[in-house]
Amino acid sequence: MKTLNAAFLLLADARMPTGGHAFSGGLEHACQKSVRDLASLRRFLEGRLETTGLLDAALAAAAARLEEAADFAALQDEAEARCPSPVLRELAAAQGGRLLRLARATTPTPAITHLAAATDGRPAYPLALGAMVAAAGLGPDQAALLAASAAVTGPAFAALRLLGLDPFGLAGMLGELAPAVDETAARALAGAPPGALAALPAPSAPLLEFAAEEHAHWEVRLFAS
């Protein structure tokens, strides 16, 4: 792995203006069903890491290797093929669009321009993340790690609002999950070899897909997802 630099820390900062605070990653719906405390939250995050986390990390790693619009368009197709829920595809595009806007303001490389052209400015979030990581001079391994981490940290911090958990206990739990995040990133990187987009992992998370469709029709909700 390349030596981490300030760009990695900046990209990992939850305060970046990408709207991530508005997404619970399915946790808001899960809190109405089975997630009630720190233990059940951990089980939810472990499942999300094995599915959404692995896929997002592989897509981000693949995007970090691309430069041409045609390749980004092909990867966008692969991402959408692995996300049956129209609601989740729209949410991924909304968050990806915000991240792309940030990338164009901070790291306006030709690859970022090509990604925007290939996706009408609305790439799936992990594609925007991977491209921005590459534009910042980092590699596919860092892209995978950031995506895998975001798969658990986003919902975890949403839990502070949804469940009123002890923030210190939550931080401790995330620390315990860190080795699993590292392992997921490593598996994603191995599953995203150069030039083999169709071979990317395709883990299934049907409960998250169904939950997203149901959650979109709630009259009162705190989060977009």
N, C-alpha and C positions, 0 to 999 in steps of 0.2 A: 504494500500500500504506500502511496506517496505520502510525504510528510504533510500533515494538515497545516493549513494557513488561516489567516484572518477571514478569507472568503468563505471557508467552510463554516466557521463560527457564525458568520453573518447569515448564511443560508439556513443554519440550524436554529436561528433565533425566532421564537414564536411571535415576536413583535413585528416581524416583517409584514408590510402592508399587502398581504395576499388574501385576507379574509378568512384565514384558517380558523379564527375564533368562532365563526358562524357555523362550523361543521362539527357534528359530534360523532361522525363515522358510524351511525346506526345505534349509538348508545342511548339516545333519548327514547327510541322505541323499545330498546332492550330493558330500560329502567321500568317500563310499564309491564314487563313480562317476568323477568327473572333476575336482573341485576339489582341488588339491594344494598350491598356492602362491599368492603374492600376485597374480600375473598371471591365473591361472584364477579366483581369487576375484573379481577386478575384472570379468571377463566375466560371471560369475554375477550380480553385483550390477547390472551394466548391463542384463541381461535382466530381472531382477526389477523394476528401476525402470520399464522400459518396459511392464510388464504389471501386476503387483500394485501397484506404486507409483502408476502413473497412475490405476488404478481407485480405490484407497484415497483418493488425494488428491481425486478428483472426488466421492466419497461424503462425505468430510469437509467439503468446501466446500458441498455441498448441505445437509448436516445443520446447518451453521452458520447457514443462512438460515431454518430451520424453528422453529416454536414449538408447533404443535398435535399432539396424539397421533395423529390420523388421518394427518397428513402423515408423521410418523415411521414409522408402520406401513407406509405405502406405500413409503417409502425402504428400510425393512428388507426388504420383498419384492423390491425391485430389487437390493439387495445379494446376497440369497440366490440370486436368479435368475442372477447372474453368477459364482456359485461352485458348480460342479457337485459338488465333493467334500464328502460329508457330514462327513468328518473336519475339513476346513478350516473348514466352517461352524461346527462345534462349537468349534473352537479360537478362531475370531474372536469367538464369543459369550462364551466364557470370559474372554478378555482384555478384551472390551468390558464385561462385567459388573464386572470389577475396576475399570476406569476409571470406570464409572458410579458405583460405590460411592464412589470418591474424589471425584467431582464432587458427589455429594449431601452429602459432608462439608465441601467447601470452597466450592462455588458452587451452593447449593440454589435455583436459579431455577425458575419455573413450567415452562420448557421442559425442564429436566432431569427434573422430576417427570413431565411428559407423555411423555418418551422412555422412562422406566422403565415407565410404565403400558402403553405401546404394545408393548413388547418383553418383558414379564414380567421386567424387570430384567436382560435378557441381549441387549443390542443388539450388532450387529456392531461390532468395534473402531473403524472409522473414523467410524461414526455417533456413538459416545460421545465420540470425540475432537472432532468438529465441534461437537457441542452444548456441550461443556465450553469450547472456545475461545470460542464466542459468549457463554457465561455469564461468561467472564472479561473481556468487553468488547472482544474482538478480532473480526476479520472473516473471511469465507470464504477470503481470500487467505492469511492466516496458517494457517488450518486445512489448506489444501492443502499448504502448505510443510511443516508439521509431519508430515503423513502421508507425503509423498514422502520426507522425510528419514528417518523411522522405517523405511521399506521397505528402506533400505540400511544404516543404522547398527545396527539390531538384529542382522541376520545378520553384519555385519562384526565386531561385538564378540564374537559367538558363535565366530567364527573364532579368536579368541585361545585359547580352550579346546580347540577341535577340531583346530587345525593348529599351535598354538604359534608363531604369527607374531611378528615383531618389532613391538611396539606403535607404534614411531615410524614404521616403514614403512607400517603400516596407517593411521595418522593422516594421513600424507602422501597416500596413495591416496584417502582420503575427501575430502581437500581438493581433489584433482584432479577428483573427481566432483561437487563442489559446483555448478558451473555446470549440469550435467545435471539435478541435483535442482531447481534453480531453474526450468529450462526445463520440466521435467515438471510442476511445480506450476502454472506459467502455462498450460500446455496443459489441465491438469485443470480449472482455474478457467474457462477458455473453454468447456470441454465440459460445464460444470454450470450452465447458465443458470437463473435463477429460474423456478420453475413448470414445468420440463420434465424431470421425474425419469426418464421412460422414454427420454429421449435421452442419458442418461449414457453415457460410454464403456464398452465391453465387451471389453477386450483379453483375449486367450486365453493361458493358460499351462498347457497340458495336461500337460507334464512335471512341473510342481509339483503338479498335482492328483493324478496317478498316484503320485508319490513320497510324498505325504502319506498316501495310503491304505496304501501298503506300509510306510512308517515306523511307522505306528500299531501294527503287529503285530510290531515288533522286540521281542525279549525283553529286550535291554539297550540303553538309549539314555540320553543325557545331557539331551536337550531334549524338550519336548512336541511340537515341530514340526520 
